[in-house]
Amino acid sequence: MTAMRLAMMLILAPAMVCAQPPHGRGFRVKPDVAKQLNLTDAQKSQMDQVNHEFRQRLFELRDAVNKAEAAVDEVFNVDPVDEAKGTEAINRLNAARGELFKAMSQQDLKIRTILTAQQWQQLKQIQREPWPGRGTHRRGAPGTAPGTPNQK
């Protein structure tokens, strides 16, 4: 591989690994949304149980992603950059994000089994609606920072 090609990969790698999970992943049902979905007491209880089951694991995985992102930044900010360390840091970040995405998807799957098809579709629609002054429920459209209103 040529040095120029490797340099381009290292420059573009942070942008590639910073991609957000698919829209709507990881959204947790809040009390106002539970009302909109007309959840039964049993569904609310099951949802609380699922959220409790995943809470600590998701916290740990988010922490691992944050640490891996910091490690990538650290490697990229050294002059001259060590390509082997950069590649290793990128691989660790990719693995950490993959584990977080997997856990969030597993939680979403469990939530889906609690909801009716109609409630699930309604939840997906609610996720697309903007929060006043905060963009949307999802983490952000590609190219936007989390919590930043989506640009049209």
C-alpha positions as CSV (number, residue, x, y, z in Angstrom):
1,M,0.0,0.0,0.0
2,T,1.4,3.4,-0.9
3,A,2.1,5.9,1.8
4,M,-0.4,8.4,0.3
5,R,-3.2,5.7,0.3
6,L,-2.4,4.8,3.9
7,A,-2.4,8.5,4.9
8,M,-5.8,9.0,3.3
9,M,-7.2,5.9,5.2
10,L,-6.0,7.4,8.5
11,I,-7.5,10.7,7.7
12,L,-10.8,9.3,6.6
13,A,-11.0,6.6,9.3
14,P,-12.4,8.8,12.1
15,A,-15.2,10.0,9.8
16,M,-16.1,6.4,9.0
17,V,-16.0,5.1,12.6
18,C,-18.0,8.1,13.8
19,A,-21.1,7.1,11.8
20,Q,-24.2,6.9,14.0
21,P,-26.2,3.7,14.5
22,P,-29.3,3.5,12.3
23,H,-31.9,6.1,13.1
24,G,-34.0,5.3,16.1
25,R,-31.7,2.8,17.8
26,G,-31.4,3.1,21.5
27,F,-34.5,5.3,22.1
28,R,-36.0,4.6,25.5
29,V,-39.7,5.1,26.1
30,K,-40.4,8.1,28.4
31,P,-43.6,8.6,30.4
32,D,-45.2,10.9,27.9
33,V,-44.4,8.5,25.1
34,A,-45.9,5.6,27.1
35,K,-49.1,7.6,27.3
36,Q,-49.1,8.3,23.5
37,L,-48.6,4.5,22.9
38,N,-51.4,3.7,25.4
39,L,-49.2,1.1,27.1
40,T,-50.8,-1.2,29.6
41,D,-49.5,-1.5,33.1
42,A,-48.1,-4.9,32.2
43,Q,-46.2,-3.4,29.2
44,K,-44.8,-0.5,31.4
45,S,-43.6,-3.0,33.9
46,Q,-42.0,-5.2,31.3
47,M,-40.3,-2.2,29.7
48,D,-39.0,-1.1,33.1
49,Q,-37.6,-4.6,33.6
50,V,-35.9,-4.5,30.2
51,N,-34.4,-1.1,30.8
52,H,-33.2,-2.2,34.2
53,E,-31.7,-5.3,32.7
54,F,-29.6,-3.4,30.2
55,R,-28.8,-0.2,32.1
56,Q,-25.5,-1.1,33.6
57,R,-24.2,-2.9,30.5
58,L,-25.1,0.0,28.3
59,F,-23.4,2.4,30.7
60,E,-20.2,0.3,30.6
61,L,-20.3,0.0,26.8
62,R,-20.8,3.8,26.4
63,D,-17.8,4.4,28.7
64,A,-15.7,1.9,26.6
65,V,-16.6,3.8,23.4
66,N,-15.7,7.2,25.0
67,K,-12.4,5.8,26.1
68,A,-11.7,4.3,22.7
69,E,-12.6,7.6,21.0
70,A,-10.1,9.4,23.4
71,A,-7.4,6.9,22.5
72,V,-8.0,7.5,18.8
73,D,-7.7,11.3,19.3
74,E,-4.6,10.8,21.4
75,V,-2.9,8.7,18.6
76,F,-3.9,11.1,15.9
77,N,-2.7,14.1,17.8
78,V,0.9,12.8,18.1
79,D,3.4,14.1,15.5
80,P,4.5,12.0,13.7
81,V,1.5,9.7,13.9
82,D,2.3,6.0,14.5
83,E,0.3,4.2,11.8
84,A,0.3,0.9,13.7
85,K,-1.0,2.5,16.9
86,G,-3.6,4.4,14.9
87,T,-4.8,1.3,13.2
88,E,-5.0,-0.5,16.6
89,A,-6.9,2.4,18.2
90,I,-9.3,2.5,15.3
91,N,-9.9,-1.3,15.6
92,R,-10.6,-1.0,19.3
93,L,-13.0,1.9,18.7
94,N,-14.8,0.0,16.0
95,A,-15.1,-3.1,18.3
96,A,-16.4,-0.9,21.2
97,R,-19.0,0.7,19.0
98,G,-20.1,-2.6,17.6
99,E,-20.6,-4.0,21.1
100,L,-22.6,-1.0,22.1
101,F,-24.8,-1.2,18.9
102,K,-25.3,-4.9,19.5
103,A,-26.5,-4.4,23.1
104,M,-28.8,-1.5,22.1
105,S,-30.2,-3.6,19.3
106,Q,-30.8,-6.5,21.7
107,Q,-32.6,-4.1,24.1
108,D,-34.7,-2.7,21.3
109,L,-35.6,-6.3,20.2
110,K,-36.8,-7.1,23.7
111,I,-38.8,-3.9,23.7
112,R,-40.3,-4.8,20.3
113,T,-41.5,-8.1,21.7
114,I,-43.5,-6.1,24.4
115,L,-45.2,-3.8,22.0
116,T,-47.9,-4.5,19.5
117,A,-47.1,-4.0,15.8
118,Q,-49.2,-0.8,15.9
119,Q,-47.4,0.5,19.0
120,W,-44.0,-0.3,17.4
121,Q,-45.0,1.7,14.3
122,Q,-46.3,4.5,16.4
123,L,-43.0,4.6,18.4
124,K,-41.0,4.7,15.2
125,Q,-43.1,7.7,14.1
126,I,-42.7,9.4,17.4
127,Q,-38.9,9.0,17.1
128,R,-39.0,11.0,13.9
129,E,-40.8,13.9,15.5
130,P,-38.6,16.8,16.6
131,W,-38.1,17.7,20.2
132,P,-38.7,21.4,20.8
133,G,-35.3,23.1,20.4
134,R,-33.4,19.8,20.4
135,G,-33.7,18.2,17.0
136,T,-35.2,14.7,17.0
137,H,-35.4,11.8,19.4
138,R,-32.7,9.9,17.4
139,R,-29.1,10.6,18.0
140,G,-28.7,12.6,14.8
141,A,-28.7,12.4,11.1
142,P,-25.5,11.5,9.4
143,G,-23.1,14.4,9.7
144,T,-24.8,15.9,12.8
145,A,-23.6,15.9,16.3
146,P,-25.9,14.2,18.9
147,G,-28.5,16.7,20.2
148,T,-28.0,19.0,17.3
149,P,-31.1,20.0,15.3
150,N,-31.1,18.4,11.8
151,Q,-30.4,20.8,9.0
152,K,-32.7,20.7,6.0
